[in-house]
Amino acid sequence: MSVTNAEYKKMTEKASPPSKKIKNCVWAFCVGGFICSLGQALRTLFEYLGLSETEVAAAVSVSLIFIAAVLTGLKVFDKIARYAGAGTLVPITGFANAVVSPAIEFRQEGHIVGIGARMFGIAGPVIVFGTIASVLYGLILWIFRLV
Amino acid sequence: MPKRIGRYTLRLENSPAILSYAAVAGKKEGLGPLGYEFDKIYEDTTAGESSWEKAESLMLRDALSRAIEKSGYTPGSINYVFAGDLLNQGIASTYGLRDLGIPFFGLYGACSNMSLSMTLASVYVESGAASLAACATSSHFCAAERQFRFPLEYGGQRTPTAQWTVTGAGALVLAEDGPGPFITRTTGGRIVDKGVRDMTNMGAAMAPAAADTIKNFFDDTGASPNDYDMILTGDLGLVGSRLLNELLKQEKLDIGERHRDCGILIFDCENQDVESGGSGCGCSAGVLCTHILNLLRDGGLSKILFCATGALMSPTSSQQGDSIPCIAHLVEICANRPQ
């Protein structure tokens, strides 16, 4: 084949249809916005029920995680996410799905080497780098308070 | 005996006959344009088994058993089976075939397995090393997704260049003599890597390998695309097919209207949500062992080139940032034995 890798890269880019960015953004905005509104509605509800500030924050997260986990188990979440994209991925729902979906998938390999070992295969990096980031921010905050 | 022509091609003077063939598929493939031609459609993704891997093994065994049954022989009369699949260590083939007791050659050519197995089996039959040899291959959407990509229920978006791994299996039996169609020439493929790294654009990665093998075949034989009713590639999909045509035009070969791709034929790409088309070993095997061989048998086609394509990366090589080496093997299939 006489074509060089660089030439072929250009040919590939030309032949490959791009992702529908505007459509994806609109979907992500609407679904992501809906999830955030749902979170706000839950917050108002829990405040009305008399939960304290910290309890409300935890209860909202737990509720959204629960809903996302159940929808993943019912094989509905991935169908919504195919259209919603970042709309379901970015909120805490995406994190719940990333933990529950491998847990379901790898149960065939048993509870220990299947569910236990593979459950955090996708979410693991989020936890690792999330923890590192929070340590760094804590450090920055501590330095500013010293000054 | 096989006779070498040029650097890459073998002419099979006795032209081994495709005695029988069969293919089975999953529900989505059953709803596709070729669905009615499959020997069996499995409505359930696990086919009643406890895992997708076991389901794939079952499908491979089923396709081969049906092909052998149609040939009028029993598994005990088959000299060798050449088989492979996409799963690690080829477990769909090994577990699927372990109870049949046929001497087994396990192959890995990724999605090129069907033409790879036919290339090897036809030489065995041609040379007299086997009087009956079988070829089989399979793939399963769910088993492939979890090995190569994400869990099934993970909420990700598919890119427009992505392809859908076919759930299904195809098998055929080759004999020294029979009603045909006949395998007349084969061209072994080289590993071709044009630097594509995108695992969601396999058609683009594989197109240069298909172009290379097709060009080598025409260079070796002096034949022209006009001599064929169809030049059938394995699973390039819409994107890869476009690129194959362009690459061959640069080499002064116009396959244009004669070109068909199993990945485009097996699904209704516009309405079945498969983006660029189908892929997987079961894609080319399924289309060949139903629609195409039926057409060759019924007189709808008289001479074709079948060139299945495979991407030879692994999840490990991709995670390490390596590009995707690809391969394509070609077999010439004729409805009638050349005089």
Chai-1 contact restraints between the chains, C-beta under 6 A:
chainA,res_idxA,chainB,res_idxB,connection_type,confidence,min_distance_angstrom,max_distance_angstrom,comment,restraint_id
A,M1,B,P208,contact,1.0,0.0,6.0,A-B,restraint_1
A,M1,B,D212,contact,1.0,0.0,6.0,A-B,restraint_2
A,N5,B,K194,contact,1.0,0.0,6.0,A-B,restraint_3
A,N5,B,G195,contact,1.0,0.0,6.0,A-B,restraint_4
A,Y8,B,K194,contact,1.0,0.0,6.0,A-B,restraint_5
A,T12,B,A204,contact,1.0,0.0,6.0,A-B,restraint_6
A,A15,B,V239,contact,1.0,0.0,6.0,A-B,restraint_7
A,A15,B,R242,contact,1.0,0.0,6.0,A-B,restraint_8
A,A15,B,L243,contact,1.0,0.0,6.0,A-B,restraint_9
A,S16,B,T161,contact,1.0,0.0,6.0,A-B,restraint_10
A,S16,B,V239,contact,1.0,0.0,6.0,A-B,restraint_11
A,P17,B,P160,contact,1.0,0.0,6.0,A-B,restraint_12
A,S19,B,T159,contact,1.0,0.0,6.0,A-B,restraint_13
A,T72,B,E153,contact,1.0,0.0,6.0,A-B,restraint_14
A,F77,B,G155,contact,1.0,0.0,6.0,A-B,restraint_15
A,D78,B,E153,contact,1.0,0.0,6.0,A-B,restraint_16
A,D78,B,G155,contact,1.0,0.0,6.0,A-B,restraint_17
A,A81,B,G155,contact,1.0,0.0,6.0,A-B,restraint_18
A,G85,B,Q157,contact,1.0,0.0,6.0,A-B,restraint_19
A,T88,B,G155,contact,1.0,0.0,6.0,A-B,restraint_20
A,N97,B,G155,contact,1.0,0.0,6.0,A-B,restraint_21
A,S101,B,P151,contact,1.0,0.0,6.0,A-B,restraint_22
A,S101,B,E153,contact,1.0,0.0,6.0,A-B,restraint_23
A,S101,B,Y154,contact,1.0,0.0,6.0,A-B,restraint_24
A,P102,B,P151,contact,1.0,0.0,6.0,A-B,restraint_25
A,I104,B,E153,contact,1.0,0.0,6.0,A-B,restraint_26
A,E105,B,R146,contact,1.0,0.0,6.0,A-B,restraint_27
A,E105,B,P151,contact,1.0,0.0,6.0,A-B,restraint_28
A,Q108,B,S51,contact,1.0,0.0,6.0,A-B,restraint_29
